[in-house]
Amino acid sequence: MAQSAKGELNYRCPMCLKRDLDLDLAYDKDKKEYYCYRCAFHGTEKDVLRLNEQFKEKYGRLKERVVDFGEDNEPPKFKPHKAGEQ
């Protein structure tokens, strides 16, 4: 989901992102924390950024394909995936 207006950055709910839902977090100025309308998530900006980094780690190689799994104790080899390739 694209951010609709320029200005302050909207954070995505990390718990909803894990379930493939893309929802913006609301900000409570009094408590200085973010919360989600859909699920029970609430946390500081630091919590949101930490959980979103975990999400990036999970899907970081989404546009890469494994070329060779290698031998034991060797990391697999990847190549970039181009649309239309198998």
C-alpha positions in Angstrom: 0.0 0.0 0.0 1.5 3.3 -1.0 1.5 6.2 1.4 -1.3 8.6 0.3 0.2 11.9 1.3 3.6 13.4 1.8 4.7 14.3 5.3 5.3 12.1 8.3 6.2 8.5 7.5 3.5 5.9 8.1 4.6 2.7 9.7 3.1 -0.6 8.8 1.8 -2.9 11.5 4.5 -5.7 11.9 2.0 -8.2 13.3 -0.4 -7.7 10.4 2.4 -7.8 7.9 3.3 -11.3 9.1 -0.3 -12.3 8.1 0.1 -10.6 4.7 -2.1 -7.6 5.7 -0.9 -4.2 5.0 -2.2 -1.7 7.5 -0.9 1.6 8.8 -0.3 2.1 12.5 -1.9 5.0 14.3 0.1 7.1 16.7 -1.0 8.1 20.3 0.8 11.3 21.2 -0.1 11.1 24.9 1.4 7.6 25.3 4.1 8.2 22.6 3.4 4.8 21.0 2.0 3.3 17.8 -1.0 1.0 17.8 -3.0 -1.0 15.2 -6.7 -0.7 14.7 -7.1 -4.4 13.5 -4.9 -6.4 15.9 -3.7 -5.8 19.5 -0.3 -4.6 18.6 1.1 -1.5 20.3 4.6 -0.3 20.8 7.2 2.4 20.6 8.9 3.5 17.3 11.9 1.4 18.3 9.7 -1.8 18.7 8.1 -1.1 15.3 11.5 -0.7 13.5 12.9 -3.8 15.2 10.0 -6.0 14.1 10.0 -4.6 10.6 13.7 -5.5 10.3 12.7 -9.1 11.1 10.1 -9.0 8.3 12.8 -7.7 5.9 15.1 -10.6 6.9 12.4 -13.1 6.2 11.5 -11.7 2.7 14.9 -10.2 1.8 15.8 -12.8 -0.9 12.3 -12.8 -2.5 13.6 -11.7 -5.9 16.5 -14.1 -5.9 16.6 -17.8 -7.0 18.8 -20.6 -5.7 21.3 -21.8 -8.3 23.3 -24.2 -6.3 22.8 -25.6 -2.8 26.5 -26.4 -2.4 28.1 -29.0 -0.2 27.6 -29.4 3.6 28.4 -26.3 5.6 28.5 -24.1 2.4 25.9 -21.3 1.9 23.7 -21.7 -1.2 24.4 -19.6 -4.3 21.8 -17.2 -5.6 21.1 -15.3 -8.8 18.7 -12.4 -9.4 15.3 -13.5 -10.8 14.0 -11.7 -13.9 10.3 -11.7 -14.6 9.3 -14.3 -17.1 12.1 -16.7 -16.3 11.6 -20.1 -14.7 
